């Protein structure tokens, strides 16, 4: 009886927290029409090593040995930081390898261009977010693979994730063109996020909305109309909350029209998508944080269900399982774009980014 009452109280607390966010006050609204990342010069930087999974971190040195050090020293990493918007509330973080020999990423009047998988670009908040907030982004022309085009959105030629890997030696590094993607909006657990290797971010996420486009196999997706599962991975939208996992990757829990799904359990995929995008459409994605929960929101025209707004909320702790690093010891930052220095190519257009706070 006690456990049942405690569960009901947790659900009631979550519902009240979500309902309290029904009214919002606009703080910032940016259309990016005046932004040009070419206005800021590139700077050569050394690979950072603040954590074991950072670009020069101990994990890669242990698993890669001298070969990792040789590969890391074989290129020059450049970065640039572009503050923009009212009071500089937004920052674009760009990174590229071997400028002059490879095309560099750019952000121009809202258009993200990442023509080489060794480059990366994200947009983030400049200063810390309020304790309770709603971040929303409007995106269109999302072209990071998944539409059946040759190369899955990548330019020609083999692409490898060097020098970072999940412990595999260089001889086993794959051609990564079978997987492309884009972070539509996400919350991570640290200040001033910037592009790094693809392993780093997998232990830093709290709440995520993204697309991960694969050419073979694919993760499952929920059909919101029939509430049945099908093979996704082609611009199907993952909307998940990160929960504790391994030292290299958090696990995911999804709330979809097919129910609550713990990734990898009960025969389900590690990630189960909530809906599927349509090419050429404009979408709004939002993440809200209240005093007790995160809420993920997807709005636009989706495959099979037409124009809909889908919202999924999860309390900071449900079923005894916490959202990863949800507490105040780990500050929230939002990101959108490509945070990987060794994966993903494509283009997308940001039409608008807004930050709101509760009106109360």
SEPA-258667 format. One line per 10 residues: number of its first residue (from 1); their letters; for each residue x, y, z of N, C-alpha, C. Coordinates in steps of 0.1 Angstrom, whole numbers, plus 5000, padded with zeros to 4 digits. Example, Ala and Ser with C-alpha at 12.3 -4.5 7.8 and 13.67 -1.06 7.14 Angstrom:
<nodes>
1 = AS = 5132/4943/5078/5123/4955/5078/5132/4967/5078 | 5128/4978/5071/5137/4989/5071/5129/5000/5079
</nodes>
This chain:
<nodes>
1 = XXXXXXXXXX = 5008/4988/5000/5000/5000/5000/5009/5013/5000 | 5019/5012/5009/5028/5024/5010/5035/5027/4996 | 5040/5016/4990/5046/5018/4977/5037/5023/4966 | 5024/5019/4967/5014/5023/4957/5011/5038/4959 | 5010/5042/4972/5007/5056/4974/5019/5065/4970 | 5031/5060/4973/5043/5068/4969/5044/5069/4954 | 5040/5059/4947/5040/5060/4932/5030/5070/4927 | 5018/5069/4933/5008/5079/4929/5012/5093/4932 | 5018/5095/4944/5023/5109/4947/5033/5114/4937 | 5042/5105/4933/5052/5109/4923/5046/5113/4910
11 = XXXXXXXXXX = 5036/5105/4906/5029/5109/4893/5022/5122/4895 | 5015/5124/4906/5008/5137/4908/5018/5149/4908 | 5029/5147/4915/5039/5157/4915/5044/5161/4901 | 5046/5151/4893/5050/5153/4879/5040/5160/4871 | 5027/5156/4872/5017/5163/4865/5015/5177/4869 | 5016/5180/4882/5015/5194/4886/5027/5202/4881 | 5039/5196/4881/5050/5204/4876/5049/5207/4861 | 5044/5197/4853/5042/5199/4839/5031/5210/4837 | 5020/5208/4844/5009/5218/4842/5013/5232/4846 | 5022/5233/4855/5026/5247/4860/5034/5254/4849
21 = XXXXXXXXXX = 5039/5247/4839/5047/5253/4828/5038/5257/4816 | 5025/5257/4818/5016/5260/4807/5017/5274/4802 | 5021/5284/4810/5023/5297/4806/5037/5301/4807 | 5042/5308/4796/5056/5311/4795/5058/5326/4792 | 5069/5331/4796/5073/5345/4793/5086/5344/4784 | 5085/5351/4773/5096/5351/4763/5108/5359/4768 | 5120/5353/4768/5132/5361/4773/5140/5365/4761 | 5143/5355/4752/5151/5358/4740/5144/5352/4728 | 5146/5358/4716/5140/5353/4704/5150/5357/4692 | 5156/5347/4686/5167/5350/4676/5164/5343/4663
31 = XXXXXXXXXX = 5165/5351/4652/5162/5345/4639/5174/5342/4631 | 5186/5346/4636/5199/5342/4630/5202/5349/4617 | 5194/5358/4612/5196/5364/4599/5209/5372/4598 | 5213/5377/4610/5225/5385/4609/5238/5378/4613 | 5238/5365/4614/5249/5357/4619/5258/5352/4607 | 5271/5354/4608/5280/5349/4598/5293/5345/4605 | 5295/5332/4606/5307/5327/4614/5320/5331/4607 | 5320/5334/4594/5332/5339/4588/5337/5352/4593 | 5329/5359/4601/5334/5372/4607/5344/5369/4618 | 5345/5357/4623/5355/5354/4634/5366/5345/4628
41 = XXXXXXXXXX = 5378/5347/4632/5389/5340/4627/5391/5326/4634 | 5397/5317/4628/5400/5304/4634/5413/5305/4642 | 5414/5297/4652/5425/5296/4661/5430/5281/4662 | 5443/5279/4661/5448/5265/4663/5448/5262/4678 | 5444/5251/4682/5444/5247/4696/5449/5233/4698 | 5453/5230/4710/5458/5216/4714/5445/5208/4718 | 5445/5195/4715/5434/5187/4720/5433/5188/4735 | 5421/5190/4740/5419/5191/4754/5419/5177/4761 | 5422/5177/4774/5422/5164/4781/5417/5166/4795 | 5406/5173/4796/5400/5176/4810/5394/5163/4816
51 = XXXXXXXXXX = 5390/5154/4808/5384/5141/4813/5390/5130/4805 | 5388/5117/4810/5394/5106/4803/5388/5104/4789 | 5376/5109/4786/5370/5107/4773/5372/5120/4764 | 5379/5130/4769/5382/5141/4761/5391/5138/4749 | 5393/5147/4740/5400/5144/4728/5414/5139/4730 | 5421/5144/4740/5434/5138/4743/5434/5130/4756 | 5422/5124/4759/5420/5118/4772/5427/5105/4774 | 5427/5101/4787/5434/5089/4791/5428/5076/4785 | 5415/5076/4783/5408/5064/4778/5414/5060/4764 | 5416/5070/4756/5421/5067/4742/5436/5064/4742
61 = XXXXXXXXXX = 5443/5070/4752/5458/5067/4753/5460/5052/4758 | 5451/5048/4767/5452/5034/4772/5449/5024/4761 | 5438/5027/4754/5433/5017/4744/5441/5019/4731 | 5445/5031/4727/5452/5033/4715/5467/5032/4715 | 5473/5034/4727/5487/5034/4728/5494/5044/4720 | 5507/5041/4716/5515/5051/4708/5508/5054/4695 | 5501/5045/4689/5494/5048/4676/5484/5059/4678 | 5477/5059/4689/5467/5070/4691/5475/5083/4692 | 5486/5084/4699/5493/5096/4700/5499/5101/4687 | 5503/5091/4678/5508/5095/4665/5497/5100/4656
71 = XXXXXXXXXX = 5485/5094/4657/5474/5099/4649/5469/5113/4654 | 5469/5114/4667/5464/5127/4673/5474/5139/4669 | 5486/5136/4667/5496/5146/4664/5497/5148/4648 | 5489/5140/4641/5490/5141/4626/5482/5152/4620 | 5474/5159/4628/5466/5169/4622/5466/5181/4632 | 5462/5193/4627/5460/5205/4635/5445/5208/4637 | 5441/5209/4649/5427/5212/4652/5426/5227/4654 | 5415/5233/4647/5412/5247/4648/5398/5248/4654 | 5396/5259/4661/5383/5262/4667/5380/5277/4665 | 5367/5280/4666/5363/5294/4667/5350/5294/4675
81 = XXXXXXXXXX = 5348/5306/4681/5336/5308/4690/5330/5321/4686 | 5317/5320/4682/5310/5332/4677/5298/5335/4686 | 5298/5345/4693/5287/5350/4702/5277/5358/4693 | 5264/5356/4695/5255/5364/4688/5241/5365/4695 | 5232/5372/4689/5219/5374/4695/5219/5385/4706 | 5207/5388/4711/5206/5399/4721/5215/5396/4733 | 5223/5406/4736/5232/5405/4748/5242/5393/4746 | 5243/5388/4734/5252/5377/4731/5248/5364/4738 | 5234/5362/4738/5229/5350/4746/5232/5337/4740 | 5235/5337/4727/5238/5325/4720/5253/5324/4715
91 = XXXXXXXXXX = 5259/5312/4714/5272/5310/4710/5273/5299/4700 | 5279/5301/4689/5282/5290/4679/5297/5285/4682 | 5298/5272/4684/5311/5266/4685/5315/5258/4673 | 5326/5261/4666/5330/5254/4654/5343/5248/4656 | 5346/5237/4650/5359/5230/4650/5361/5224/4637 | 5374/5224/4633/5378/5218/4620/5392/5213/4621 | 5396/5203/4612/5409/5198/4611/5415/5202/4598 | 5428/5206/4599/5437/5208/4587/5430/5218/4577 | 5428/5230/4582/5422/5241/4574/5431/5243/4562 | 5424/5245/4551/5431/5248/4538/5431/5235/4529
101 = XXXXXXXXXX = 5431/5223/4536/5431/5211/4528/5417/5204/4529 | 5409/5209/4538/5395/5203/4540/5385/5215/4541 | 5373/5213/4536/5363/5223/4537/5359/5225/4552 | 5356/5237/4556/5354/5240/4570/5339/5242/4572 | 5334/5239/4584/5320/5242/4588/5317/5257/4589 | 5304/5260/4587/5301/5274/4588/5286/5276/4593 | 5283/5287/4598/5269/5291/4602/5267/5305/4596 | 5259/5306/4585/5256/5318/4578/5241/5320/4577 | 5237/5331/4583/5222/5335/4583/5213/5323/4586 | 5217/5315/4596/5209/5304/4601/5212/5291/4594
111 = XXXXXXXXXX = 5220/5291/4584/5223/5278/4576/5235/5272/4582 | 5234/5260/4588/5245/5252/4592/5250/5244/4580 | 5263/5245/4578/5270/5237/4568/5282/5229/4574 | 5281/5216/4573/5293/5208/4577/5296/5199/4566 | 5305/5203/4557/5308/5196/4545/5319/5185/4546 | 5325/5184/4558/5335/5173/4560/5333/5168/4574 | 5334/5154/4576/5331/5148/4588/5341/5151/4599 | 5353/5156/4595/5363/5160/4605/5360/5174/4610 | 5349/5180/4606/5345/5193/4612/5332/5192/4620 | 5329/5202/4628/5317/5201/4636/5312/5215/4640
121 = XXXXXXXXXX = 5300/5216/4644/5294/5229/4647/5282/5227/4656 | 5281/5234/4667/5269/5234/4676/5266/5248/4679 | 5253/5251/4682/5249/5263/4688/5244/5260/4702 | 5248/5269/4712/5245/5267/4726/5242/5280/4733 | 5237/5279/4745/5235/5291/4753/5249/5296/4758 | 5250/5309/4759/5263/5315/4763/5264/5315/4778 | 5253/5319/4785/5253/5320/4800/5244/5308/4805 | 5245/5306/4818/5237/5295/4823/5223/5297/4822 | 5216/5286/4820/5201/5286/4818/5195/5289/4832 | 5182/5294/4832/5175/5296/4845/5172/5282/4851
131 = XXXXXXXXXX = 5168/5282/4863/5165/5269/4870/5153/5262/4863 | 5143/5270/4858/5132/5264/4850/5132/5272/4837 | 5130/5265/4826/5131/5271/4813/5123/5263/4803 | 5122/5269/4791/5118/5262/4779/5127/5268/4768 | 5134/5258/4761/5142/5262/4749/5135/5256/4737 | 5133/5264/4727/5127/5258/4715/5134/5263/4702 | 5135/5254/4693/5142/5257/4680/5133/5253/4669 | 5133/5262/4658/5126/5258/4646/5136/5255/4635 | 5135/5244/4629/5144/5239/4619/5137/5235/4606 | 5144/5237/4595/5140/5232/4582/5151/5227/4574
141 = XXXXXXXXXX = 5148/5221/4562/5159/5217/4553/5170/5209/4560 | 5165/5199/4568/5175/5190/4575/5180/5179/4566 | 5192/5181/4562/5198/5172/4552/5211/5165/4558 | 5209/5156/4567/5221/5149/4573/5218/5134/4570 | 5216/5130/4558/5214/5116/4554/5199/5112/4557 | 5197/5099/4555/5184/5093/4558/5173/5094/4548 | 5176/5101/4537/5166/5103/4527/5167/5093/4515 | 5177/5084/4516/5179/5074/4505/5189/5079/4495 | 5195/5090/4496/5204/5095/4487/5217/5088/4487 | 5225/5087/4476/5237/5080/4476/5247/5086/4486
151 = XXXXXXXXXX = 5254/5078/4494/5263/5083/4504/5258/5086/4517 | 5244/5085/4519/5238/5088/4531/5241/5102/4536 | 5242/5112/4527/5244/5126/4531/5259/5129/4532 | 5268/5120/4530/5283/5123/4530/5288/5126/4516 | 5299/5133/4516/5306/5135/4503/5313/5122/4500 | 5319/5122/4488/5325/5109/4482/5337/5106/4490 | 5340/5093/4490/5353/5088/4497/5350/5081/4510 | 5359/5072/4514/5358/5066/4527/5359/5076/4538 | 5352/5074/4549/5352/5083/4561/5355/5074/4573 | 5365/5078/4581/5368/5070/4593/5368/5079/4605
161 = XXXXXXXXXX = 5366/5073/4617/5364/5081/4629/5377/5084/4636 | 5388/5082/4629/5401/5084/4636/5403/5098/4641 | 5411/5099/4652/5418/5089/4659/5411/5083/4671 | 5398/5086/4672/5391/5082/4684/5382/5070/4681 | 5382/5060/4689/5374/5048/4687/5370/5043/4701 | 5361/5033/4701/5357/5027/4713/5366/5016/4718 | 5379/5019/4716/5389/5009/4720/5394/5000/4709 | 5389/5002/4697/5393/4994/4685/5406/4999/4679 | 5415/4991/4675/5427/4995/4668/5424/5001/4655 | 5433/5010/4649/5430/5017/4637/5427/5008/4625
171 = XXXXXXXXXX = 5433/4996/4625/5430/4986/4614/5415/4982/4613 | 5408/4984/4625/5394/4980/4625/5384/4992/4624 | 5389/5003/4622/5380/5015/4621/5372/5014/4608 | 5359/5016/4610/5350/5013/4599/5348/5026/4590 | 5342/5024/4578/5337/5035/4570/5324/5039/4577 | 5324/5052/4582/5312/5056/4590/5301/5061/4582 | 5301/5061/4568/5291/5066/4560/5277/5059/4562 | 5278/5048/4568/5265/5041/4571/5257/5047/4583 | 5263/5057/4589/5256/5064/4600/5258/5079/4599 | 5247/5087/4598/5248/5101/4598/5237/5106/4607
181 = XXXXXXXXXX = 5238/5119/4612/5228/5123/4621/5229/5138/4625 | 5221/5142/4634/5220/5156/4637/5213/5158/4651 | 5218/5166/4660/5212/5168/4672/5202/5180/4670 | 5189/5177/4670/5179/5187/4668/5178/5196/4680 | 5180/5191/4692/5180/5198/4705/5184/5188/4716 | 5193/5192/4725/5196/5184/4736/5201/5192/4748 | 5200/5186/4759/5205/5192/4772/5217/5183/4776 | 5228/5190/4779/5240/5183/4784/5244/5188/4798 | 5254/5182/4804/5255/5184/4818/5267/5193/4822 | 5271/5202/4813/5283/5210/4817/5282/5224/4809
191 = XXXXXXXXXX = 5289/5233/4815/5290/5247/4809/5298/5246/4796 | 5295/5256/4787/5303/5258/4775/5306/5246/4767 | 5296/5238/4763/5299/5226/4755/5305/5231/4741 | 5313/5222/4735/5319/5225/4722/5321/5211/4716 | 5323/5211/4702/5325/5198/4696/5337/5191/4701 | 5336/5178/4702/5346/5169/4706/5344/5155/4699 | 5352/5145/4703/5350/5132/4697/5337/5126/4700 | 5332/5116/4692/5319/5112/4694/5316/5103/4707 | 5327/5099/4713/5325/5091/4725/5322/5101/4737 | 5328/5112/4737/5327/5122/4748/5312/5125/4752
201 = XXXXXXXXXX = 5304/5128/4742/5291/5133/4745/5281/5122/4750 | 5285/5110/4748/5275/5099/4752/5274/5097/4767 | 5283/5103/4774/5282/5103/4789/5278/5116/4795 | 5275/5126/4786/5272/5140/4791/5258/5144/4788 | 5249/5136/4783/5236/5140/4779/5226/5137/4790 | 5216/5146/4791/5205/5145/4800/5192/5142/4793 | 5189/5150/4783/5177/5148/4775/5180/5152/4760 | 5175/5144/4751/5179/5145/4737/5168/5143/4727 | 5168/5152/4717/5160/5150/4705/5169/5150/4693 | 5170/5139/4686/5179/5138/4675/5175/5129/4664
211 = XXXXXXXXXX = 5182/5129/4653/5180/5119/4642/5193/5112/4640 | 5192/5099/4638/5204/5090/4636/5201/5081/4624 | 5207/5084/4613/5203/5078/4600/5213/5068/4596 | 5208/5055/4595/5217/5044/4592/5212/5038/4579 | 5221/5032/4571/5218/5026/4558/5215/5011/4559 | 5219/5005/4570/5217/4991/4572/5210/4988/4586 | 5201/4979/4586/5194/4976/4599/5187/4989/4604 | 5189/4993/4616/5182/5005/4621/5176/5002/4634 | 5174/5012/4642/5167/5011/4655/5152/5011/4653 | 5145/5006/4663/5131/5006/4661/5125/5020/4662
221 = XXXXXXXXXX = 5113/5022/4657/5105/5034/4658/5091/5030/4662 | 5084/5039/4669/5070/5037/4672/5062/5045/4662 | 5052/5038/4656/5042/5044/4647/5032/5051/4656 | 5031/5064/4657/5022/5071/4666/5007/5068/4663 | 5004/5065/4651/4991/5062/4647/4986/5048/4651 | 4994/5038/4648/4990/5024/4651/4995/5019/4664 | 5004/5027/4670/5011/5023/4682/5017/5009/4681 | 5024/5007/4670/5032/4995/4667/5046/4999/4664 | 5055/4989/4664/5069/4992/4661/5073/4988/4647 | 5082/4996/4641/5088/4993/4628/5102/4997/4628
231 = XXXXXXXXXX = 5110/4993/4618/5124/4996/4617/5126/5010/4613 | 5132/5018/4622/5135/5032/4619/5149/5035/4614 | 5154/5046/4618/5168/5049/4615/5169/5058/4602 | 5158/5062/4596/5158/5070/4584/5150/5083/4587 | 5156/5092/4594/5150/5105/4598/5138/5102/4607 | 5139/5091/4615/5130/5089/4626/5136/5097/4638 | 5128/5103/4646/5132/5112/4657/5133/5105/4670 | 5145/5104/4675/5147/5099/4689/5144/5110/4699 | 5136/5107/4708/5133/5117/4719/5135/5109/4732 | 5146/5111/4739/5149/5102/4750/5155/5110/4762
241 = XXXXXXXXXX = 5154/5103/4774/5160/5108/4786/5171/5099/4789 | 5183/5104/4792/5195/5096/4795/5194/5091/4810 | 5197/5079/4812/5198/5073/4825/5211/5066/4827 | 5215/5063/4839/5229/5057/4842/5231/5045/4833 | 5243/5044/4827/5247/5033/4819/5261/5028/4822 | 5270/5028/4812/5283/5024/4814/5293/5036/4814 | 5306/5033/4816/5315/5044/4816/5317/5051/4803 | 5312/5044/4792/5313/5049/4779/5300/5054/4773 | 5289/5051/4779/5276/5055/4773/5265/5054/4783 | 5256/5064/4783/5244/5063/4791/5234/5054/4785
251 = XXXXXXXXXX = 5224/5050/4792/5213/5043/4786/5201/5053/4783 | 5191/5048/4776/5180/5057/4773/5167/5052/4777 | 5158/5061/4781/5144/5057/4783/5136/5066/4775 | 5126/5060/4768/5118/5068/4759/5103/5067/4763 | 5096/5078/4762/5082/5078/4764/5076/5081/4750 | 5069/5072/4744/5063/5073/4731/5048/5070/4731 | 5042/5071/4720/5028/5067/4719/5027/5051/4721 | 5038/5044/4720/5038/5030/4722/5040/5026/4737 | 5042/5037/4745/5044/5034/4760/5058/5038/4764 | 5061/5036/4776/5075/5038/4782/5084/5027/4778
261 = XXXXXXXXXX = 5096/5030/4773/5105/5020/4768/5119/5022/4774 | 5124/5012/4781/5138/5013/4785/5147/5007/4774 | 5156/5014/4769/5164/5010/4758/5171/4997/4760 | 5170/4987/4751/5177/4975/4753/5170/4964/4761 | 5159/4968/4767/5152/4958/4776/5139/4953/4769 | 5135/4941/4773/5123/4935/4768/5123/4933/4753 | 5135/4931/4748/5137/4929/4733/5136/4941/4725 | 5136/4953/4731/5135/4965/4723/5149/4970/4720 | 5150/4979/4710/5163/4985/4706/5168/4994/4717 | 5181/4998/4716/5187/5007/4726/5180/5021/4725
271 = XXXXXXXXXX = 5175/5025/4713/5168/5037/4711/5155/5034/4703 | 5144/5039/4707/5132/5037/4699/5126/5051/4696 | 5125/5054/4683/5121/5067/4678/5106/5070/4681 | 5103/5083/4682/5089/5086/4685/5081/5090/4673 | 5087/5094/4662/5080/5099/4650/5090/5100/4638 | 5085/5102/4626/5094/5103/4615/5092/5116/4607 | 5103/5122/4604/5103/5135/4596/5099/5133/4582 | 5094/5143/4576/5092/5144/4561/5101/5154/4555 | 5106/5151/4544/5116/5160/4537/5110/5173/4533 | 5117/5184/4536/5113/5198/4532/5104/5204/4542
281 = XXXXXXXXXX = 5100/5198/4553/5090/5203/4562/5098/5212/4573 | 5091/5221/4579/5096/5229/4590/5091/5223/4603 | 5100/5222/4613/5097/5216/4626/5101/5225/4638 | 5093/5223/4649/5097/5230/4661/5100/5219/4672 | 5112/5220/4678/5115/5211/4689/5118/5219/4701 | 5114/5214/4713/5115/5221/4725/5118/5211/4736 | 5126/5217/4746/5128/5209/4758/5125/5219/4770 | 5118/5214/4779/5114/5222/4791/5120/5215/4804 | 5124/5224/4813/5127/5219/4826/5119/5226/4837 | 5112/5218/4845/5104/5223/4856/5112/5220/4869
291 = XXXXXXXXXX = 5106/5222/4880/5112/5219/4893/5113/5204/4895 | 5106/5196/4887/5106/5182/4890/5107/5173/4877 | 5108/5179/4865/5107/5170/4853/5114/5177/4841 | 5117/5169/4831/5120/5174/4818/5109/5170/4809 | 5106/5178/4799/5096/5175/4789/5102/5178/4775 | 5100/5168/4766/5104/5169/4752/5092/5171/4743 | 5094/5180/4734/5082/5183/4725/5087/5183/4710 | 5079/5177/4702/5081/5176/4687/5068/5182/4681 | 5070/5191/4672/5058/5197/4665/5061/5199/4650 | 5051/5194/4642/5053/5196/4628/5044/5185/4621
301 = XXXXXXXXXX = 5047/5183/4608/5040/5173/4600/5049/5160/4600 | 5043/5149/4605/5051/5137/4606/5045/5126/4597 | 5053/5116/4593/5048/5105/4585/5037/5098/4592 | 5026/5096/4585/5015/5088/4589/5005/5095/4598 | 5008/5106/4604/4999/5113/4614/4996/5127/4611 | 5003/5133/4600/5000/5146/4597/5006/5156/4607 | 5000/5168/4608/5005/5178/4617/5001/5175/4631 | 5011/5174/4640/5009/5170/4654/5019/5177/4663 | 5015/5178/4675/5025/5182/4686/5025/5170/4696 | 5037/5164/4697/5039/5153/4706/5048/5157/4718
311 = XXXXXXXXXX = 5043/5155/4730/5050/5159/4743/5052/5147/4752 | 5064/5146/4757/5067/5135/4766/5075/5140/4778 | 5069/5137/4790/5076/5142/4802/5081/5130/4811 | 5091/5133/4818/5096/5123/4828/5102/5131/4840 | 5097/5126/4852/5103/5131/4864/5117/5128/4865 | 5124/5136/4874/5139/5134/4875/5142/5120/4880 | 5133/5115/4888/5135/5101/4893/5121/5094/4891 | 5121/5083/4883/5109/5075/4881/5113/5060/4882 | 5105/5052/4888/5108/5038/4890/5121/5036/4897 | 5125/5046/4905/5138/5045/4912/5150/5048/4903
321 = XXXXXXXXXX = 5147/5052/4890/5158/5054/4881/5159/5069/4878 | 5171/5075/4881/5172/5090/4878/5176/5093/4864 | 5172/5105/4860/5177/5111/4847/5192/5114/4850 | 5200/5111/4841/5215/5113/4843/5218/5127/4847 | 5225/5129/4858/5230/5142/4862/5220/5153/4862 | 5208/5150/4867/5197/5160/4867/5199/5170/4877 | 5207/5168/4887/5207/5176/4899/5216/5189/4896 | 5216/5198/4905/5222/5211/4903/5237/5211/4903 | 5243/5200/4906/5258/5199/4906/5263/5198/4891 | 5253/5196/4882/5257/5195/4868/5248/5205/4860
331 = XXXXXXXXXX = 5253/5216/4857/5245/5227/4850/5240/5223/4837 | 5228/5227/4834/5222/5224/4821/5228/5234/4810 | 5231/5228/4798/5233/5236/4786/5226/5230/4775 | 5221/5238/4766/5214/5232/4754/5224/5232/4742 | 5223/5223/4734/5230/5223/4721/5221/5219/4710 | 5225/5223/4698/5219/5217/4685/5229/5218/4675 | 5229/5208/4666/5239/5207/4655/5246/5194/4655 | 5259/5194/4651/5267/5182/4651/5279/5184/4661 | 5279/5177/4672/5289/5179/4682/5301/5170/4680 | 5302/5162/4669/5312/5152/4667/5324/5157/4658
341 = XXXXXXXXXX = 5336/5156/4662/5347/5159/4654/5351/5148/4644 | 5344/5137/4645/5348/5126/4636/5336/5118/4630 | 5324/5125/4630/5312/5119/4624/5303/5130/4619 | 5295/5127/4609/5284/5135/4604/5288/5146/4594 | 5280/5146/4583/5281/5157/4573/5267/5161/4569 | 5266/5174/4565/5253/5178/4560/5250/5192/4562 | 5237/5196/4560/5233/5210/4561/5219/5210/4568 | 5216/5221/4574/5203/5223/4580/5201/5238/4582 | 5189/5243/4583/5187/5257/4585/5179/5259/4598 | 5185/5268/4606/5178/5272/4619/5170/5285/4616
351 = XXXXXXXXXX = 5157/5283/4617/5148/5295/4615/5147/5304/4627 | 5147/5298/4639/5145/5306/4651/5149/5298/4663 | 5155/5305/4673/5157/5299/4686/5151/5308/4697 | 5144/5302/4707/5138/5310/4717/5141/5304/4731 | 5142/5313/4741/5143/5309/4754/5132/5316/4762 | 5125/5308/4770/5113/5312/4778/5115/5308/4792 | 5108/5315/4801/5108/5312/4815/5093/5311/4819 | 5090/5304/4830/5076/5304/4835/5071/5318/4838 | 5059/5321/4834/5053/5334/4836/5049/5337/4850 | 5048/5327/4858/5044/5329/4872/5055/5336/4880
</nodes>
